[in-house]
Amino acid sequence: MLEFITCIEWKSILLVVLLLMTSLVVLKLFERKLNLNAEIKRKLFHMSMGVVMLLFPYIFNSIISVGTLGIIALVVLFCLKNTKLKNNLGTILYSVNRESLGEVFFVISVFTIFYLSKGDKILYSIPILVLTFADSIAALIGKNYAKKNLAEQTEDAKSLEGSFMFFMVAFMATLVPLLLFTTVGREETLIISTIIGFNVALIEMISHTGNDNLLIPLTTYAFLVTHINLDVEILRENLILLGAIFVIVTLINRVKTLSKLALVEVIVVGYLTISLYGIYAIVPPLMLFLTCMNIPRLKENEKNNIYDSRIIETNIVIGIAICGLVAITGYRAEFFMVYALAYAMHLTVNSFVRFKYFFNISEGTNIFISFLKGLIFVFVPSLIVNKLIFGIIPSVYITIIMIFILFISAIIIKIQKRNVETEEITVKNGYMHTQIVLILSMIMYIIQTLEVLIG
């Protein structure tokens, strides 16, 4: 225990704490003299935190030290929010009139990026630069100069002006370090910066309750790691792909059951899926997107339900997670049907809910039809894709287990909705559906992993 404590870089931790506390005190003095509004105070401290965090690769050698600092930071944040300090130094962070976990996410993301970058200053610095400056400047520009809120319904307010500013700052925060401190070619740097700036700007648009402080650095890191060593020809193809997805989604903007931010999320999901897995991996989410609300066609009383970005998020988060796992492990052929099964279960669960509340059919028939819909429109086409792309399909008993799990998803949603008389398209319900898919997907992922290891 003593050895563990002595290996912690206490001097560096003390330096960081002093710098951050000094920043809080200075901003408190400015608050009194200049009457700064809540958002400006918050973003100024956000930027000062980010500048201090940029020092980490130079003053810390141990992830244990960064983790210890993170724990200290979380304790301080808790005190600033839940004690008498809230009315003193805490006003810098907690005087905004909205619920946010941004500071907590900030601490978690810095620790995670420091761990993942493993001492690589570029891989660490670029995500922190984007988080520090792009997010803050976009928020300030959007709040003070925005003319139109791009969000709809209850989605967080987002503006074209703020999003454009985010793109420009993220672009420069990627471009300059790559040009000055790496051997990456100029054209490659330009393309990588454009891809990162555009995608992360879209991700910021669909973030909420402060989770942009987690999503922005992690996705910046993911794009940086997966693109920095690609040949220029592949990067050109990726840039064309991103543009094509943007055009296609823009053309389907007339779909009335999706909000604008939901369409933004579709762009992000499309590019993430294809870049992490392959273009063939777009089939399962695309089939879910095309058939969920169209087969059968929407009833009149369903047309008032707006599917915003957070509802879309609940339907794709597991698929994107599996894409990430596949990208790390390299087992594309082995886990494609596990990935497809997650989307098939989403279609089954969503279909059951539609049929239960908007169609006059018995629950037994509903279970069977919902199961068939997921099977026919997502699972079977994915089997065909698996055969065409990889030349194989899962073994008979693995396929039977998958089909059984798909059927079980319909049974579970029936049980959960047994005593519910009316249904609304809400994030709470969306996450409840996601829990079903998550648990069953984890079971199938473990089974398939054992199959790979034994085989």
C-alpha positions in Angstrom: 0.0 0.0 0.0 2.8 2.4 0.9 4.6 1.6 -2.4 1.3 2.4 -4.3 1.0 5.8 -2.5 4.6 6.7 -3.1 4.4 6.0 -6.8 1.7 8.7 -7.2 3.1 12.0 -8.6 1.8 14.2 -5.8 3.8 17.3 -6.9 2.1 17.2 -10.3 -1.3 16.7 -8.8 -0.8 19.6 -6.4 0.3 21.8 -9.4 -2.9 20.9 -11.3 -5.1 21.5 -8.3 -3.5 24.9 -7.6 -3.9 26.0 -11.3 -7.6 25.0 -11.3 -8.4 26.6 -8.0 -6.6 29.7 -9.1 -8.7 29.7 -12.3 -11.9 29.4 -10.2 -10.8 32.3 -7.9 -9.9 34.6 -10.9 -13.2 33.9 -12.6 -15.0 34.6 -9.3 -13.3 38.0 -9.2 -14.3 38.7 -12.9 -17.9 37.6 -12.1 -18.2 40.3 -9.4 -16.6 43.0 -11.5 -18.0 42.3 -15.0 -21.3 40.6 -14.1 -20.6 37.7 -16.4 -23.6 35.5 -17.4 -23.8 31.9 -16.3 -22.8 30.3 -19.6 -19.8 32.5 -20.2 -18.5 31.7 -16.7 -19.0 28.0 -17.3 -17.3 28.0 -20.7 -14.3 30.1 -19.5 -13.7 27.6 -16.7 -14.2 24.8 -19.2 -11.4 26.3 -21.4 -9.1 26.9 -18.5 -9.6 23.2 -17.4 -8.7 22.1 -20.9 -5.6 24.2 -21.1 -4.4 22.7 -17.8 -5.2 19.2 -19.0 -3.0 19.7 -22.0 0.0 19.6 -19.6 -0.7 16.0 -18.5 1.6 14.2 -21.0 4.4 16.4 -19.8 3.9 16.3 -16.1 2.4 12.8 -15.5 4.0 9.4 -16.3 1.5 7.2 -14.5 -2.2 6.6 -15.1 -2.5 6.0 -11.4 -1.6 9.6 -10.7 -4.1 10.8 -13.3 -6.8 8.5 -11.8 -6.0 9.9 -8.3 -6.3 13.4 -9.6 -9.6 12.5 -11.2 -11.0 11.2 -7.9 -9.9 14.4 -6.1 -11.5 16.5 -8.9 -14.8 14.6 -8.6 -14.8 15.1 -4.8 -14.2 18.8 -5.3 -17.0 19.0 -7.9 -19.4 17.3 -5.5 -18.5 19.8 -2.8 -19.0 22.7 -5.2 -22.4 21.5 -6.1 -23.8 20.1 -2.9 -22.4 22.2 -0.1 -22.3 25.9 0.9 -19.6 26.4 -1.6 -22.3 26.3 -4.3 -23.2 29.9 -3.5 -19.6 31.0 -3.6 -17.0 29.4 -6.0 -19.7 26.9 -7.2 -21.6 29.7 -9.0 -18.9 29.5 -11.8 -20.1 26.0 -12.7 -23.6 25.5 -11.3 -25.5 28.7 -12.0 -26.8 27.6 -15.4 -30.5 26.8 -15.6 -30.2 23.3 -16.9 -29.2 19.9 -15.7 -25.8 18.8 -16.8 -23.1 16.2 -15.9 -20.6 17.9 -18.1 -17.9 18.4 -15.5 -18.1 14.7 -14.4 -17.9 13.6 -18.1 -14.9 16.0 -18.6 -12.9 14.3 -15.8 -13.8 10.8 -17.1 -12.9 11.6 -20.7 -9.5 13.1 -19.8 -8.6 10.0 -17.8 -9.8 7.7 -20.6 -7.9 9.6 -23.3 -4.7 9.7 -21.2 -5.0 5.9 -20.7 -5.8 5.2 -24.4 -3.1 7.4 -25.8 -0.3 5.6 -23.8 2.0 8.6 -23.8 1.4 9.7 -27.4 1.2 13.5 -27.1 -0.7 13.9 -30.5 -3.3 11.2 -29.8 -3.9 12.8 -26.4 -3.7 16.5 -27.3 -6.0 16.7 -30.3 -9.1 15.3 -28.6 -8.5 17.6 -25.6 -8.0 20.6 -27.9 -11.2 19.8 -29.7 -13.0 19.4 -26.4 -11.5 22.5 -24.9 -12.0 25.0 -27.6 -14.5 23.8 -30.2 -17.2 23.0 -27.7 -16.8 26.2 -25.7 -16.6 28.6 -28.7 -19.5 26.9 -30.5 -21.7 27.2 -27.4 -20.8 30.9 -26.9 -21.4 31.7 -30.6 -24.6 29.8 -30.7 -26.0 31.4 -27.6 -25.1 35.0 -28.6 -25.5 35.0 -32.4 -27.8 32.1 -33.4 -30.8 33.0 -35.4 -32.5 29.6 -35.5 -32.7 26.5 -33.3 -32.1 23.4 -35.4 -33.5 21.1 -32.8 -37.1 20.1 -32.6 -39.5 19.0 -29.8 -37.6 18.7 -26.5 -34.1 18.2 -28.1 -31.3 20.4 -26.9 -31.1 23.8 -28.7 -28.5 23.7 -31.5 -27.7 26.4 -34.0 -26.2 26.4 -37.5 -23.9 29.2 -36.5 -22.6 27.3 -33.4 -22.2 24.0 -35.3 -20.3 25.7 -38.1 -18.0 27.3 -35.6 -17.5 23.9 -33.9 -16.5 22.4 -37.3 -14.0 25.2 -38.0 -12.3 25.0 -34.6 -12.2 21.2 -34.5 -10.8 21.3 -38.1 -8.0 23.6 -37.0 -7.4 21.8 -33.7 -6.7 18.7 -35.8 -4.9 20.2 -38.8 -2.3 22.3 -37.0 -0.9 19.6 -34.6 -0.8 17.0 -37.4 1.0 19.4 -39.8 3.5 20.6 -37.2 4.3 17.5 -35.1 3.7 14.5 -37.3 4.9 13.1 -40.6 1.4 12.7 -42.0 1.2 14.0 -45.5 -0.5 17.3 -46.3 -3.4 15.9 -48.3 -3.9 13.2 -45.7 -3.9 15.8 -42.9 -6.4 17.9 -44.7 -8.8 15.0 -45.3 -8.4 13.6 -41.7 -9.1 17.1 -40.3 -12.2 17.5 -42.5 -13.6 14.1 -41.5 -13.0 14.6 -37.8 -14.3 18.2 -37.8 -17.5 17.3 -39.7 -18.3 14.1 -37.8 -17.5 15.5 -34.3 -19.6 18.7 -35.1 -22.5 16.4 -35.9 -22.0 14.4 -32.7 -22.0 17.7 -30.7 -25.3 18.5 -32.3 -26.9 15.4 -31.0 -25.4 15.4 -27.5 -27.4 16.3 -24.4 -27.1 16.8 -20.6 -23.4 17.4 -20.9 -22.5 14.1 -22.5 -20.7 16.0 -25.3 -17.7 16.3 -22.8 -17.5 12.5 -23.1 -18.6 11.9 -26.7 -16.4 14.6 -28.3 -13.0 13.5 -27.1 -13.7 9.8 -27.4 -15.0 10.0 -30.9 -12.2 12.4 -31.9 -9.7 9.9 -30.6 -11.5 7.0 -32.4 -11.5 8.8 -35.7 -7.9 9.9 -35.3 -6.6 6.4 -34.5 -8.6 4.7 -37.3 -7.7 7.3 -39.9 -4.2 8.6 -39.2 -2.4 5.6 -40.8 -4.7 5.1 -43.8 -3.4 5.6 -47.3 -4.4 8.7 -49.1 -6.6 6.7 -51.6 -8.6 5.2 -48.8 -9.0 8.6 -47.1 -10.3 10.0 -50.3 -12.8 7.2 -50.5 -13.9 7.8 -46.9 -14.4 11.5 -47.6 -16.5 10.7 -50.7 -18.5 8.2 -48.6 -19.1 10.8 -45.9 -20.3 13.3 -48.6 -22.6 10.6 -50.2 -24.2 9.8 -46.8 -24.8 13.4 -46.2 -26.5 13.9 -49.5 -28.6 10.8 -49.2 -29.8 11.7 -45.7 -30.5 15.3 -46.9 -32.7 13.9 -49.7 -34.8 11.9 -47.3 -35.3 14.9 -45.0 -39.0 14.8 -46.0 -39.5 11.8 -43.7 -42.0 13.3 -41.2 -41.5 10.8 -38.4 -37.9 11.9 -37.9 -36.6 15.2 -36.4 -33.7 17.1 -38.0 -31.3 16.0 -35.3 -32.4 12.4 -35.8 -31.4 12.7 -39.4 -28.0 14.1 -38.2 -27.6 11.0 -36.1 -28.3 8.8 -39.1 -25.4 10.5 -40.9 -23.1 9.9 -38.0 -24.2 6.3 -37.6 -23.9 5.6 -41.3 -20.3 6.8 -41.4 -19.3 5.1 -38.1 -20.8 1.8 -39.2 -19.1 1.8 -42.6 -15.7 3.1 -41.4 -15.5 0.7 -38.4 -17.0 -2.4 -40.0 -17.5 -2.1 -43.8 -20.1 -0.9 -46.2 -22.0 -4.2 -46.0 -22.6 -3.5 -42.3 -25.1 -0.8 -43.3 -27.6 -3.4 -44.2 -29.0 -4.2 -40.7 -29.5 -0.6 -39.5 -30.8 0.4 -43.0 -33.4 -2.4 -43.0 -34.5 -1.4 -39.5 -34.7 2.3 -40.6 -36.8 1.4 -43.7 -39.2 -1.1 -42.3 -39.8 -0.1 -38.6 -42.4 2.5 -39.3 -43.3 1.6 -42.9 -44.4 -2.0 -42.9 -47.3 -1.7 -42.3 -47.7 2.0 -43.1 -48.2 4.5 -40.4 -51.7 4.9 -39.0 -53.0 8.5 -38.8 -52.7 8.5 -35.0 -49.1 7.5 -35.2 -48.0 10.5 -37.3 -47.9 12.8 -34.3 -45.0 10.7 -32.8 -41.7 12.4 -33.6 -38.7 10.2 -33.5 -35.9 12.5 -32.2 -32.2 11.9 -32.1 -32.3 10.3 -28.6 -34.8 7.8 -29.8 -32.6 6.9 -32.7 -29.7 6.7 -30.3 -31.5 4.0 -28.3 -31.8 1.9 -31.4 -28.2 2.1 -32.6 -26.0 2.3 -29.5 -25.6 -1.5 -29.2 -24.8 -1.9 -32.9 -22.2 0.8 -32.8 -20.7 -0.7 -29.7 -20.4 -4.1 -31.5 -18.8 -2.3 -34.5 -16.2 -0.9 -32.1 -15.5 -4.3 -30.6 -15.2 -5.8 -34.0 -12.8 -3.1 -35.1 -10.6 -3.8 -32.1 -10.7 -7.6 -32.4 -10.7 -7.9 -36.1 -13.4 -10.7 -36.0 -15.6 -9.2 -38.7 -16.9 -12.5 -40.2 -17.4 -14.2 -36.9 -19.5 -11.5 -35.3 -21.4 -10.0 -38.2 -24.6 -12.0 -37.3 -24.3 -11.0 -33.7 -24.2 -7.4 -34.8 -27.2 -8.1 -37.2 -29.1 -9.8 -34.4 -29.1 -6.7 -32.3 -30.8 -4.7 -35.0 -33.2 -7.6 -35.7 -34.2 -7.5 -32.0 -34.8 -3.8 -32.1 -37.1 -4.2 -35.1 -39.0 -7.0 -33.3 -39.3 -5.1 -30.1 -40.4 -1.8 -31.8 -42.8 -3.7 -34.0 -44.5 -5.4 -31.0 -45.0 -2.0 -29.4 -46.5 -0.6 -32.6 -48.8 -3.5 -33.1 -49.9 -3.5 -29.5 -50.9 0.1 -29.2 -51.9 1.0 -32.8 -53.3 -2.2 -34.3 -56.1 -4.4 -33.2 -54.5 -7.8 -33.0 -54.1 -10.4 -30.2 -50.9 -10.5 -28.2 -50.1 -14.0 -29.4 -50.4 -13.0 -33.0 -48.4 -9.8 -32.2 -45.5 -11.8 -30.8 -45.4 -14.1 -33.9 -45.7 -11.2 -36.5 -43.1 -9.1 -34.7 -40.7 -12.0 -34.5 -41.3 -12.7 -38.2 -40.7 -9.0 -39.1 -37.3 -9.0 -37.4 -36.4 -12.4 -38.9 -37.4 -11.6 -42.5 -36.4 -8.0 -42.9 -33.1 -7.9 -40.9 -31.9 -11.4 -39.9 -32.3 -13.3 -43.2 -30.9 -10.4 -45.4 -27.9 -10.3 -43.0 -27.4 -14.0 -43.4 -27.2 -13.5 -47.2 -24.8 -10.6 -46.8 -22.6 -12.8 -44.5 -22.5 -15.5 -47.1 -21.8 -13.1 -50.0 -19.1 -11.1 -48.2 -17.3 -13.7 -46.1 -18.3 -16.9 -47.8 -19.6 -18.4 -44.6 -22.7 -18.5 -42.4 -22.9 -19.4 -38.7 -23.2 -23.1 -37.7 -26.7 -24.6 -37.5 -26.8 -24.6 -33.7 -25.5 -21.0 -33.5 -28.2 -19.9 -36.0 -30.9 -21.7 -34.1 -29.7 -20.0 -30.8 -29.9 -16.6 -32.6 -33.4 -17.2 -33.9 -34.5 -18.4 -30.4 -33.0 -15.2 -28.8 -34.8 -13.1 -31.4 -38.1 -14.8 -30.5 -37.3 -14.3 -26.8 -37.0 -10.6 -27.3 -40.7 -10.5 -28.4 -41.7 -12.5 -25.3 -39.8 -10.1 -22.9 -41.3 -7.0 -24.4 -44.7 -8.5 -24.1 -44.1 -9.2 -20.4 -42.8 -5.7 -19.8 -45.8 -4.1 -21.5 -48.4 -6.4 -19.9 -50.0 -3.8 -17.7 -49.3 -0.7 -19.8 -52.4 0.6 -21.5 -51.0 3.5 -23.6 -47.6 4.0 -25.1 -45.6 7.2 -25.9 -42.5 7.6 -28.0 -40.2 8.6 -25.1 -36.5 8.2 -24.3 -37.4 6.3 -21.1 -39.3 3.7 -23.2 -36.5 3.7 -25.7 -33.9 2.8 -23.1 -36.2 0.1 -21.7 -36.3 -1.5 -25.1 -32.5 -1.1 -25.4 -32.0 -3.0 -22.1 -33.7 -6.0 -23.6 -31.5 -5.9 -26.7 -28.4 -5.3 -24.6 -28.9 -8.3 -22.3 -29.7 -10.7 -25.1 -26.9 -9.3 -27.3 -24.4 -9.9 -24.5 -25.5 -13.4 -24.1 -25.2 -14.1 -27.8 -21.8 -12.3 -27.9 -20.5 -14.5 -25.1 -21.8 -17.6 -26.9 -20.2 -16.6 -30.2 -16.9 -15.7 -28.4 -16.8 -19.2 -26.9 -17.5 -20.6 -30.4 -14.6 -18.7 -31.8 -12.2 -19.7 -29.0 -13.1 -23.3 -29.1 -13.2 -23.5 -32.9 
